[in-house]
Amino acid sequence: MQSWTALRLTGFDLGIFDQAVRAYAHFELPRSPIKNVHHEFPPGFSLLGDHFTPALALLAPLYWVWDDPRVLLFAQAALFAVGVRVVRRIARHCFAGAEPRVVRRAADLGGLVYAVGWPLLNSSYNGSHEVAFAVPFTLLMLERGLARRYAAAACWALLLCTAKEDMGLVAGAFGLVLAVRAHRAGDRAGRATGAALALAGPLVSAAAITWFLPAMGGPEGYYWSYGSLGADPGAALTHVLTAPWVLLQVSVTPFVKVAMLAWILGTLALLPLGSPTFLLAVPLLAERVLSDNPNHWPVINHYDAFLWPILVTASLETLARLHKKRVGVRSWALAALALSSAAAVTLGLGLLVRPDHWSPSPDKRPLATAAELIPDGATVEADNTIAPRLTARTHVVIADATPRGADWVLLRVENRTFPFASTDDQSARAALLLAHGYTEVWRRDGTVLLHRTTRTAIPGLRVPGPDSTPIREAVPDDVGANLLLR
């Protein structure tokens, strides 16, 4: 809510998810004009062709109660909060047989570290994403596995696959760990369940990526971000088989990838590495360190929240093993608590006590005032910053380098905003519209509100049609250069 108040939540991505879930609430496919128009997807393109996230449909009934983007923020917070109780149960499973005082402390420590975890704070800072479901589903899958409730664990694993297309890899890794543990314990039911999940999880991901996404209109190779390995999956596999050392080379280049791994594991005092459960995190970490997309390298986005349930559970399992061996468990636990708390304060908790983070910056404040002047039901091209404030009552897309012919255009011209490359481009865009049928109806502190008063032809105007070819976003040079740069 602090990010909402301070106008930090933007069309990419809160506006996109708001439009998608609102479509679900009207019993439609999850379409987002913000996503579709900016990236030139054909009209009617569904986000189910972008990512396999049917779990988002579970949020649709909330819009029947409160039709507002903020409902997603509260829903994500609630879904994260559910995990506190689950983590406490996981701690009790891990420390079963220990003294009641030790079990209670382990549950308290685990619940605290999870609840104020820096990945959850980052995810909340940046709005709402599909990770809202991935976090509780992963925790419930892990907890039911530890409780040897295998049918329930399998159900949660399958539900996890509906959170995002790559979650099947996590479910498969869980199945592998479960099968090995059950085999060692002579538990035939656990071994069978684990083996089934180890096979089914990757198959679900493969089916979602190779069949479902294309069937829903997803362009082939649109999200392929592994050009350093090969131009496509086949070429990458050939490259890795003939030169396996390329995996290590790509994983440490640039060095910020190494810093990312050190931060993720170091903030829990390396405890996750002591448990086989860490294997569940390997596919998600590999996706990021092998990626060419700089957005995947910093630790200030929502990607780390996918890892957090796995890392916390693995840490508790490691601490439990150290406790049984009576090998420095107190020191490791205090180190993990101190490091994770320091990261939480740096990346989230510290911002809550800073007054300047509770109000919009001077360049953003006029956007909120101007947005109120736009009538309900209008077509709007809006600054990415203000787009979520308009999704509930207008037909809004974000203003970009291409004119779309909307009735209203709300734009900053003195402060660079995504996706423009410079303020000069923003000023040129406003000047172009003013020369071709638009009238300036409001201006303040570098923000302009334009209204289309005549249907003069606009040079370069383009609205995606049925034959549109989707384009990928050009990543600015400064993205990914710093681990903690917001």
Kinemage of the C-alpha trace (Angstrom):
@kinemage 1
@onewidth
@group {chain A} dominant
@subgroup {mainchain}
@vectorlist {calphas} color= white
{ca met a 1} P 0.000 0.000 0.000
{ca gln a 2} L 2.981 2.282 0.536
{ca ser a 3} L 3.995 1.670 -3.079
{ca trp a 4} L 0.438 2.387 -4.235
{ca thr a 5} L 0.288 5.650 -2.286
{ca ala a 6} L 3.690 6.738 -3.576
{ca leu a 7} L 2.773 5.902 -7.214
{ca arg a 8} L 5.500 3.278 -7.492
{ca leu a 9} L 3.152 0.618 -8.879
{ca thr a 10} L 2.877 0.853 -12.640
{ca gly a 11} L 1.052 -0.436 -15.687
{ca phe a 12} L 3.864 -2.956 -16.051
{ca asp a 13} L 2.963 -5.079 -14.116
{ca leu a 14} L 0.103 -4.212 -11.734
{ca gly a 15} L -2.034 -2.722 -14.506
{ca ile a 16} L -1.576 -5.859 -16.609
{ca phe a 17} L -2.600 -8.232 -13.821
{ca asp a 18} L -5.513 -5.994 -12.864
{ca gln a 19} L -6.901 -6.033 -16.406
{ca ala a 20} L -6.400 -9.791 -16.651
{ca val a 21} L -8.110 -10.714 -13.382
{ca arg a 22} L -10.923 -8.229 -14.068
{ca ala a 23} L -11.513 -10.061 -17.358
{ca tyr a 24} L -11.722 -13.330 -15.442
{ca ala a 25} L -14.282 -11.692 -13.146
{ca his a 26} L -16.427 -11.038 -16.234
{ca phe a 27} L -16.043 -14.690 -17.317
{ca glu a 28} L -13.672 -13.757 -20.137
{ca leu a 29} L -10.166 -14.840 -21.011
{ca pro a 30} L -7.491 -12.822 -19.179
{ca arg a 31} L -6.778 -10.084 -21.681
{ca ser a 32} L -4.701 -7.003 -20.966
{ca pro a 33} L -4.746 -4.090 -23.430
{ca ile a 34} L -1.667 -2.652 -21.686
{ca lys a 35} L 0.362 -5.761 -22.497
{ca asn a 36} L -1.172 -6.437 -25.874
{ca val a 37} L -0.933 -2.978 -27.401
{ca his a 38} L 2.542 -2.107 -26.166
{ca his a 39} L 4.043 -5.414 -27.286
{ca glu a 40} L 1.990 -5.484 -30.512
{ca phe a 41} L 0.055 -8.672 -29.770
{ca pro a 42} L -3.028 -9.235 -31.928
{ca pro a 43} L -6.378 -8.006 -30.558
{ca gly a 44} L -7.942 -10.422 -28.113
{ca phe a 45} L -4.635 -12.074 -27.232
{ca ser a 46} L -4.942 -13.789 -23.863
{ca leu a 47} L -2.298 -13.672 -21.154
{ca leu a 48} L -2.648 -17.454 -21.045
{ca gly a 49} L -0.600 -17.375 -24.234
{ca asp a 50} L 2.011 -15.292 -22.437
{ca his a 51} L 2.402 -17.324 -19.241
{ca phe a 52} L 0.602 -20.421 -17.959
{ca thr a 53} L -1.089 -18.843 -14.925
{ca pro a 54} L -4.638 -20.230 -14.609
{ca ala a 55} L -4.355 -19.948 -10.802
{ca leu a 56} L -4.980 -16.219 -11.200
{ca ala a 57} L -8.601 -16.994 -11.991
{ca leu a 58} L -9.054 -17.831 -8.294
{ca leu a 59} L -8.808 -14.091 -7.568
{ca ala a 60} L -11.731 -13.183 -9.843
{ca pro a 61} L -14.464 -13.382 -7.147
{ca leu a 62} L -12.659 -10.664 -5.170
{ca tyr a 63} L -13.517 -8.210 -7.961
{ca trp a 64} L -17.210 -8.883 -7.384
{ca val a 65} L -16.674 -7.391 -3.914
{ca trp a 66} L -14.226 -4.601 -4.736
{ca asp a 67} L -13.412 -3.719 -8.333
{ca asp a 68} L -10.039 -2.096 -7.731
{ca pro a 69} L -6.369 -2.987 -8.450
{ca arg a 70} L -5.614 -2.772 -4.740
{ca val a 71} L -7.581 -5.953 -4.186
{ca leu a 72} L -4.621 -7.777 -5.757
{ca leu a 73} L -2.231 -6.240 -3.232
{ca phe a 74} L -4.322 -7.386 -0.278
{ca ala a 75} L -4.854 -10.819 -1.848
{ca gln a 76} L -1.128 -11.324 -2.329
{ca ala a 77} L -0.451 -10.217 1.247
{ca ala a 78} L -3.027 -12.706 2.518
{ca leu a 79} L -1.574 -15.531 0.441
{ca phe a 80} L 1.911 -14.760 1.739
{ca ala a 81} L 0.569 -14.595 5.302
{ca val a 82} L -0.946 -18.072 4.988
{ca gly a 83} L 2.611 -19.319 4.730
{ca val a 84} L 3.513 -18.280 8.282
{ca arg a 85} L 1.378 -21.003 9.802
{ca val a 86} L 2.622 -23.535 7.258
{ca val a 87} L 6.265 -22.691 7.964
{ca arg a 88} L 5.645 -23.175 11.667
{ca arg a 89} L 4.253 -26.654 10.915
{ca ile a 90} L 7.289 -27.394 8.744
{ca ala a 91} L 9.555 -26.423 11.632
{ca arg a 92} L 7.686 -28.784 13.957
{ca his a 93} L 8.073 -31.630 11.457
{ca cys a 94} L 11.780 -30.937 11.114
{ca phe a 95} L 12.374 -30.787 14.871
{ca ala a 96} L 10.058 -33.668 15.766
{ca gly a 97} L 11.467 -35.478 18.782
{ca ala a 98} L 13.320 -32.457 20.136
{ca glu a 99} L 12.465 -30.813 23.434
{ca pro a 100} L 9.215 -28.772 23.339
{ca arg a 101} L 11.188 -25.599 24.044
{ca val a 102} L 13.430 -26.237 21.027
{ca val a 103} L 10.463 -27.014 18.777
{ca arg a 104} L 8.721 -23.811 19.813
{ca arg a 105} L 11.835 -21.714 19.192
{ca ala a 106} L 12.354 -23.318 15.791
{ca ala a 107} L 8.748 -22.571 14.832
{ca asp a 108} L 9.058 -18.979 16.034
{ca leu a 109} L 12.343 -18.445 14.219
{ca gly a 110} L 11.129 -20.032 10.996
{ca gly a 111} L 7.875 -18.105 11.009
{ca leu a 112} L 9.640 -14.810 11.683
{ca val a 113} L 12.328 -15.216 9.028
{ca tyr a 114} L 9.749 -16.258 6.450
{ca ala a 115} L 7.237 -13.534 7.287
{ca val a 116} L 9.664 -10.615 6.967
{ca gly a 117} L 11.720 -12.255 4.247
{ca trp a 118} L 13.293 -9.788 1.862
{ca pro a 119} L 11.955 -11.653 -1.227
{ca leu a 120} L 8.372 -11.239 -0.020
{ca leu a 121} L 9.010 -7.573 0.762
{ca asn a 122} L 10.436 -7.025 -2.721
{ca ser a 123} L 7.480 -8.743 -4.332
{ca ser a 124} L 5.075 -6.564 -2.350
{ca tyr a 125} L 7.087 -3.438 -3.158
{ca asn a 126} L 6.625 -4.183 -6.869
{ca gly a 127} L 2.912 -4.961 -6.788
{ca ser a 128} L 1.190 -8.286 -7.404
{ca his a 129} L 2.313 -11.215 -9.540
{ca glu a 130} L 1.609 -14.901 -10.057
{ca val a 131} L 4.140 -15.617 -7.300
{ca ala a 132} L 1.304 -14.841 -4.864
{ca phe a 133} L 0.049 -18.393 -5.464
{ca ala a 134} L 3.425 -20.056 -5.997
{ca val a 135} L 4.559 -19.232 -2.445
{ca pro a 136} L 1.723 -20.879 -0.453
{ca phe a 137} L 1.355 -23.757 -2.929
{ca thr a 138} L 5.066 -24.577 -2.597
{ca leu a 139} L 4.952 -24.421 1.190
{ca leu a 140} L 1.859 -26.606 1.407
{ca met a 141} L 3.412 -29.147 -0.959
{ca leu a 142} L 6.561 -29.306 1.164
{ca glu a 143} L 4.684 -29.478 4.458
{ca arg a 144} L 2.378 -32.277 3.328
{ca gly a 145} L 5.406 -34.180 2.072
{ca leu a 146} L 7.093 -33.922 5.470
{ca ala a 147} L 3.833 -35.014 7.113
{ca arg a 148} L 3.734 -38.038 4.772
{ca arg a 149} L 0.330 -37.010 3.494
{ca tyr a 150} L 1.261 -37.951 -0.024
{ca ala a 151} L -2.088 -37.527 -1.749
{ca ala a 152} L -2.376 -33.983 -0.424
{ca ala a 153} L 1.256 -33.261 -1.344
{ca ala a 154} L 0.572 -34.417 -4.902
{ca cys a 155} L -2.522 -32.211 -5.118
{ca trp a 156} L -0.581 -29.150 -3.995
{ca ala a 157} L 2.195 -30.011 -6.455
{ca leu a 158} L -0.317 -30.086 -9.317
{ca leu a 159} L -1.834 -26.804 -8.161
{ca leu a 160} L 1.670 -25.330 -8.080
{ca cys a 161} L 1.963 -26.146 -11.777
{ca thr a 162} L -0.941 -23.760 -12.437
{ca ala a 163} L 0.949 -20.799 -10.940
{ca lys a 164} L 3.466 -20.539 -13.794
{ca glu a 165} L 4.706 -22.746 -16.582
{ca asp a 166} L 8.102 -23.495 -14.999
{ca met a 167} L 6.692 -24.569 -11.633
{ca gly a 168} L 6.385 -28.113 -12.986
{ca leu a 169} L 10.173 -28.298 -12.730
{ca val a 170} L 9.925 -27.472 -9.026
{ca ala a 171} L 7.206 -30.096 -8.562
{ca gly a 172} L 9.379 -32.621 -10.380
{ca ala a 173} L 12.388 -31.865 -8.183
{ca phe a 174} L 10.152 -32.229 -5.126
{ca gly a 175} L 9.048 -35.632 -6.395
{ca leu a 176} L 12.645 -36.724 -6.840
{ca val a 177} L 13.601 -35.671 -3.309
{ca leu a 178} L 10.469 -37.277 -1.896
{ca ala a 179} L 11.124 -40.557 -3.728
{ca val a 180} L 14.734 -40.793 -2.509
{ca arg a 181} L 13.791 -40.005 1.081
{ca ala a 182} L 10.895 -42.466 1.033
{ca his a 183} L 13.098 -45.176 -0.483
{ca arg a 184} L 15.631 -44.778 2.302
{ca ala a 185} L 12.829 -44.979 4.868
{ca gly a 186} L 11.242 -48.014 3.196
{ca asp a 187} L 8.036 -46.052 2.524
{ca arg a 188} L 6.524 -47.512 -0.629
{ca ala a 189} L 3.667 -44.988 -0.872
{ca gly a 190} L 6.071 -42.075 -0.639
{ca arg a 191} L 8.406 -43.617 -3.185
{ca ala a 192} L 5.573 -44.158 -5.667
{ca thr a 193} L 4.167 -40.655 -5.178
{ca gly a 194} L 7.599 -39.105 -5.526
{ca ala a 195} L 8.397 -41.041 -8.680
{ca ala a 196} L 5.070 -40.044 -10.231
{ca leu a 197} L 5.648 -36.354 -9.457
{ca ala a 198} L 9.253 -36.501 -10.682
{ca leu a 199} L 7.887 -37.604 -14.035
{ca ala a 200} L 4.644 -35.615 -14.129
{ca gly a 201} L 6.051 -32.220 -13.076
{ca pro a 202} L 8.472 -31.747 -15.995
{ca leu a 203} L 5.886 -33.188 -18.393
{ca val a 204} L 3.350 -30.574 -17.285
{ca ser a 205} L 5.904 -27.805 -17.831
{ca ala a 206} L 6.866 -29.226 -21.217
{ca ala a 207} L 3.205 -29.457 -22.257
{ca ala a 208} L 2.485 -25.929 -21.072
{ca ile a 209} L 5.465 -24.452 -22.921
{ca thr a 210} L 5.363 -26.459 -26.135
{ca trp a 211} L 1.621 -26.944 -26.561
{ca phe a 212} L -0.611 -24.803 -24.325
{ca leu a 213} L 1.092 -21.414 -24.726
{ca pro a 214} L 1.283 -21.691 -28.547
{ca ala a 215} L -2.332 -22.927 -28.627
{ca met a 216} L -3.349 -19.751 -26.793
{ca gly a 217} L -1.488 -17.606 -29.319
{ca gly a 218} L 1.911 -17.367 -27.664
{ca pro a 219} L 4.604 -16.717 -30.286
{ca glu a 220} L 7.263 -19.411 -30.547
{ca gly a 221} L 10.505 -18.451 -28.847
{ca tyr a 222} L 9.154 -15.133 -27.568
{ca tyr a 223} L 10.664 -15.598 -24.117
{ca trp a 224} L 13.804 -17.422 -25.173
{ca ser a 225} L 16.471 -15.572 -23.191
{ca tyr a 226} L 19.387 -17.952 -23.564
{ca gly a 227} L 21.118 -16.731 -26.692
{ca ser a 228} L 24.516 -17.338 -25.090
{ca leu a 229} L 23.726 -21.051 -25.201
{ca gly a 230} L 21.985 -21.190 -28.562
{ca ala a 231} L 19.415 -19.592 -30.816
{ca asp a 232} L 16.719 -22.058 -29.691
{ca pro a 233} L 16.359 -25.002 -27.278
{ca gly a 234} L 17.703 -27.498 -29.807
{ca ala a 235} L 20.770 -25.415 -30.568
{ca ala a 236} L 21.337 -24.786 -26.864
{ca leu a 237} L 21.196 -28.501 -26.061
{ca thr a 238} L 23.673 -29.291 -28.818
{ca his a 239} L 25.993 -26.550 -27.593
{ca val a 240} L 25.868 -27.772 -23.995
{ca leu a 241} L 26.469 -31.411 -24.967
{ca thr a 242} L 29.464 -30.542 -27.127
{ca ala a 243} L 30.897 -27.861 -24.820
{ca pro a 244} L 29.482 -28.376 -21.291
{ca trp a 245} L 31.842 -25.806 -19.809
{ca val a 246} L 29.731 -23.111 -21.459
{ca leu a 247} L 27.221 -23.530 -18.611
{ca leu a 248} L 29.770 -22.371 -16.063
{ca gln a 249} L 31.002 -19.609 -18.328
{ca val a 250} L 27.516 -18.181 -18.870
{ca ser a 251} L 26.577 -18.612 -15.184
{ca val a 252} L 29.345 -16.278 -13.985
{ca thr a 253} L 29.166 -13.693 -16.785
{ca pro a 254} L 28.572 -10.925 -15.906
{ca phe a 255} L 29.770 -11.132 -12.312
{ca val a 256} L 26.486 -9.762 -10.972
{ca lys a 257} L 25.119 -13.300 -11.388
{ca val a 258} L 27.645 -14.560 -8.850
{ca ala a 259} L 26.703 -11.715 -6.532
{ca met a 260} L 23.047 -12.701 -6.931
{ca leu a 261} L 23.706 -16.271 -5.815
{ca ala a 262} L 25.874 -15.082 -2.945
{ca trp a 263} L 23.134 -12.736 -1.733
{ca ile a 264} L 20.338 -15.294 -2.042
{ca leu a 265} L 22.222 -17.996 -0.155
{ca gly a 266} L 24.252 -15.740 2.108
{ca thr a 267} L 21.217 -14.052 3.641
{ca leu a 268} L 20.346 -17.451 5.155
{ca ala a 269} L 23.952 -18.175 6.188
{ca leu a 270} L 24.269 -20.837 3.437
{ca leu a 271} L 21.925 -23.119 5.389
{ca pro a 272} L 19.810 -24.105 2.342
{ca leu a 273} L 22.814 -25.915 0.871
{ca gly a 274} L 22.695 -28.463 3.705
{ca ser a 275} L 19.360 -29.984 2.666
{ca pro a 276} L 18.276 -32.007 -0.388
{ca thr a 277} L 15.237 -29.702 -0.558
{ca phe a 278} L 17.578 -27.099 -2.070
{ca leu a 279} L 17.357 -29.162 -5.264
{ca leu a 280} L 13.905 -27.609 -5.827
{ca ala a 281} L 15.542 -24.196 -6.205
{ca val a 282} L 18.085 -25.328 -8.799
{ca pro a 283} L 15.797 -25.049 -11.876
{ca leu a 284} L 14.686 -21.540 -10.888
{ca leu a 285} L 18.245 -20.389 -10.193
{ca ala a 286} L 19.469 -21.947 -13.429
{ca glu a 287} L 16.815 -20.054 -15.388
{ca arg a 288} L 18.249 -16.806 -14.051
{ca val a 289} L 22.009 -17.332 -14.142
{ca leu a 290} L 21.855 -18.760 -17.670
{ca ser a 291} L 19.569 -15.969 -18.894
{ca asp a 292} L 20.666 -13.117 -21.132
{ca asn a 293} L 17.872 -10.917 -19.759
{ca pro a 294} L 19.382 -8.446 -17.252
{ca asn a 295} L 16.020 -8.189 -15.452
{ca his a 296} L 16.665 -11.679 -14.049
{ca trp a 297} L 19.928 -10.828 -12.267
{ca pro a 298} L 19.173 -8.253 -9.521
{ca val a 299} L 17.521 -9.217 -6.240
{ca ile a 300} L 14.971 -6.395 -6.155
{ca asn a 301} L 12.249 -7.969 -8.315
{ca his a 302} L 9.649 -10.620 -7.488
{ca tyr a 303} L 11.636 -13.572 -8.838
{ca asp a 304} L 13.256 -14.409 -5.495
{ca ala a 305} L 9.853 -14.912 -3.873
{ca phe a 306} L 9.492 -18.122 -5.882
{ca leu a 307} L 12.609 -19.381 -4.092
{ca trp a 308} L 11.782 -18.233 -0.584
{ca pro a 309} L 9.579 -21.160 0.555
{ca ile a 310} L 12.218 -23.608 -0.661
{ca leu a 311} L 15.113 -21.778 0.973
{ca val a 312} L 13.367 -21.378 4.329
{ca thr a 313} L 12.304 -25.028 4.412
{ca ala a 314} L 15.783 -26.235 3.449
{ca ser a 315} L 17.295 -24.019 6.165
{ca leu a 316} L 15.015 -25.469 8.817
{ca glu a 317} L 15.875 -28.995 7.726
{ca thr a 318} L 19.584 -28.210 7.928
{ca leu a 319} L 19.201 -26.679 11.388
{ca ala a 320} L 17.290 -29.756 12.545
{ca arg a 321} L 20.083 -32.021 11.353
{ca leu a 322} L 22.674 -29.855 13.105
{ca his a 323} L 20.586 -30.002 16.271
{ca lys a 324} L 20.551 -33.790 16.212
{ca lys a 325} L 24.335 -33.792 15.802
{ca arg a 326} L 24.613 -30.977 18.367
{ca val a 327} L 26.930 -29.071 16.034
{ca gly a 328} L 26.694 -25.284 16.441
{ca val a 329} L 22.991 -25.040 15.731
{ca arg a 330} L 22.580 -21.891 17.839
{ca ser a 331} L 25.343 -20.032 15.989
{ca trp a 332} L 23.967 -20.971 12.563
{ca ala a 333} L 20.417 -20.037 13.565
{ca leu a 334} L 21.469 -16.647 14.937
{ca ala a 335} L 23.568 -15.972 11.832
{ca ala a 336} L 20.638 -16.736 9.548
{ca leu a 337} L 18.324 -14.571 11.637
{ca ala a 338} L 20.774 -11.660 11.678
{ca leu a 339} L 21.605 -11.792 7.967
{ca ser a 340} L 18.030 -12.231 6.773
{ca ser a 341} L 16.834 -9.457 9.106
{ca ala a 342} L 19.526 -7.089 7.849
{ca ala a 343} L 18.490 -7.819 4.256
{ca ala a 344} L 14.831 -7.289 5.156
{ca val a 345} L 15.555 -3.909 6.729
{ca thr a 346} L 17.662 -2.840 3.748
{ca leu a 347} L 15.200 -3.910 1.070
{ca gly a 348} L 11.841 -3.260 2.665
{ca leu a 349} L 11.253 -2.720 6.353
{ca gly a 350} L 13.484 0.339 6.493
{ca leu a 351} L 11.400 2.061 3.838
{ca leu a 352} L 8.272 1.898 5.997
{ca val a 353} L 9.665 4.433 8.482
{ca arg a 354} L 10.813 6.920 5.842
{ca pro a 355} L 8.169 9.643 5.324
{ca asp a 356} L 9.449 10.425 1.823
{ca his a 357} L 8.513 6.901 0.728
{ca trp a 358} L 4.857 7.413 1.676
{ca ser a 359} L 4.113 10.141 -0.862
{ca pro a 360} L 4.682 10.525 -4.605
{ca ser a 361} L 7.773 12.298 -5.837
{ca pro a 362} L 7.137 15.847 -7.157
{ca asp a 363} L 7.226 14.693 -10.789
{ca lys a 364} L 4.610 11.982 -10.163
{ca arg a 365} L 2.157 13.956 -8.028
{ca pro a 366} L 0.585 15.876 -10.961
{ca leu a 367} L -0.234 12.574 -12.683
{ca ala a 368} L -2.766 11.692 -9.986
{ca thr a 369} L -4.429 15.112 -10.290
{ca ala a 370} L -4.626 14.932 -14.082
{ca ala a 371} L -5.984 11.372 -14.043
{ca glu a 372} L -9.068 12.577 -12.163
{ca leu a 373} L -9.907 14.868 -15.107
{ca ile a 374} L -10.260 11.929 -17.508
{ca pro a 375} L -13.913 10.802 -17.858
{ca asp a 376} L -15.025 7.251 -17.170
{ca gly a 377} L -15.117 4.965 -20.192
{ca ala a 378} L -12.607 7.034 -22.187
{ca thr a 379} L -9.781 5.566 -24.246
{ca val a 380} L -6.474 6.641 -22.732
{ca glu a 381} L -2.752 6.459 -23.415
{ca ala a 382} L -1.244 7.052 -19.996
{ca asp a 383} L 2.137 7.369 -18.400
{ca asn a 384} L 3.133 3.909 -17.158
{ca thr a 385} L 3.224 5.275 -13.607
{ca ile a 386} L -0.428 6.284 -13.478
{ca ala a 387} L -1.953 3.493 -15.588
{ca pro a 388} L -3.113 1.342 -12.605
{ca arg a 389} L -5.197 4.284 -11.344
{ca leu a 390} L -7.171 4.202 -14.604
{ca thr a 391} L -7.667 0.506 -15.357
{ca ala a 392} L -10.871 0.188 -13.314
{ca arg a 393} L -12.790 2.936 -15.144
{ca thr a 394} L -11.182 3.589 -18.544
{ca his a 395} L -9.824 1.715 -21.562
{ca val a 396} L -6.159 2.408 -20.890
{ca val a 397} L -2.879 1.457 -22.501
{ca ile a 398} L 0.520 2.892 -21.670
{ca ala a 399} L 1.927 5.749 -23.715
{ca asp a 400} L 4.910 4.604 -25.752
{ca ala a 401} L 6.823 5.599 -28.862
{ca thr a 402} L 3.890 4.701 -31.133
{ca pro a 403} L 0.720 6.845 -31.201
{ca arg a 404} L -2.444 4.766 -30.705
{ca gly a 405} L -5.108 7.408 -31.369
{ca ala a 406} L -6.691 7.423 -27.886
{ca asp a 407} L -9.100 10.201 -26.905
{ca trp a 408} L -6.866 11.223 -23.984
{ca val a 409} L -3.095 11.158 -23.531
{ca leu a 410} L -1.509 11.727 -20.115
{ca leu a 411} L 2.237 12.079 -20.255
{ca arg a 412} L 5.264 13.455 -18.445
{ca val a 413} L 7.665 15.429 -20.619
{ca glu a 414} L 10.392 16.450 -18.153
{ca asn a 415} L 11.128 13.152 -16.373
{ca arg a 416} L 11.897 9.964 -18.263
{ca thr a 417} L 9.303 7.247 -17.921
{ca phe a 418} L 9.131 3.676 -19.172
{ca pro a 419} L 9.234 2.761 -22.034
{ca phe a 420} L 10.633 5.982 -23.543
{ca ala a 421} L 14.382 6.210 -24.060
{ca ser a 422} L 14.622 9.904 -23.146
{ca thr a 423} L 12.600 12.961 -22.153
{ca asp a 424} L 13.258 14.334 -25.625
{ca asp a 425} L 11.252 11.441 -27.036
{ca gln a 426} L 8.420 12.199 -24.630
{ca ser a 427} L 8.394 15.877 -25.566
{ca ala a 428} L 8.475 15.005 -29.251
{ca arg a 429} L 5.524 12.666 -28.763
{ca ala a 430} L 3.476 15.431 -27.101
{ca ala a 431} L 4.427 17.919 -29.816
{ca leu a 432} L 3.431 15.455 -32.544
{ca leu a 433} L -0.033 15.013 -31.033
{ca leu a 434} L -0.539 18.730 -30.507
{ca ala a 435} L 0.195 19.258 -34.202
{ca his a 436} L -2.255 16.569 -35.284
{ca gly a 437} L -5.635 16.960 -33.649
{ca tyr a 438} L -4.926 17.116 -29.913
{ca thr a 439} L -5.452 20.042 -27.547
{ca glu a 440} L -3.612 20.601 -24.295
{ca val a 441} L -6.246 20.798 -21.536
{ca trp a 442} L -3.996 20.665 -18.472
{ca arg a 443} L -0.297 21.109 -17.635
{ca arg a 444} L 1.607 21.196 -14.369
{ca asp a 445} L 5.233 20.556 -13.373
{ca gly a 446} L 6.153 18.699 -16.547
{ca thr a 447} L 2.921 16.696 -16.846
{ca val a 448} L 0.530 17.309 -19.752
{ca leu a 449} L -2.989 16.075 -20.410
{ca leu a 450} L -4.025 16.103 -24.061
{ca his a 451} L -7.503 15.602 -25.520
{ca arg a 452} L -8.173 14.615 -29.121
{ca thr a 453} L -10.521 17.245 -30.530
{ca thr a 454} L -10.220 16.590 -34.286
{ca arg a 455} L -9.681 13.384 -36.221
{ca thr a 456} L -6.583 14.555 -38.039
{ca ala a 457} L -4.342 11.774 -39.347
{ca ile a 458} L -1.462 11.137 -36.925
{ca pro a 459} L 1.891 10.182 -38.504
{ca gly a 460} L 3.076 6.792 -37.270
{ca leu a 461} L -0.244 5.856 -35.660
{ca arg a 462} L -0.560 2.099 -35.348
{ca val a 463} L -2.988 -0.150 -33.503
{ca pro a 464} L -2.133 -3.877 -33.473
{ca gly a 465} L -4.249 -5.920 -35.877
{ca pro a 466} L -4.826 -9.640 -36.487
{ca asp a 467} L -1.520 -9.940 -38.354
{ca ser a 468} L 0.563 -8.072 -35.780
{ca thr a 469} L 3.983 -9.489 -34.937
{ca pro a 470} L 4.744 -9.303 -31.186
{ca ile a 471} L 7.883 -7.402 -30.240
{ca arg a 472} L 10.124 -7.752 -27.195
{ca glu a 473} L 11.084 -4.910 -24.927
{ca ala a 474} L 14.561 -3.433 -25.322
{ca val a 475} L 16.188 -3.570 -21.876
{ca pro a 476} L 17.886 -0.290 -20.812
{ca asp a 477} L 21.655 -0.475 -20.361
{ca asp a 478} L 21.535 0.252 -16.622
{ca val a 479} L 19.277 -2.720 -15.819
{ca gly a 480} L 21.156 -5.627 -14.256
{ca ala a 481} L 24.327 -3.645 -13.672
{ca asn a 482} L 23.676 -3.369 -9.940
{ca leu a 483} L 22.357 -6.090 -7.655
{ca leu a 484} L 20.250 -3.719 -5.556
{ca leu a 485} L 19.417 -0.927 -8.012
{ca arg a 486} L 15.671 -0.242 -8.156
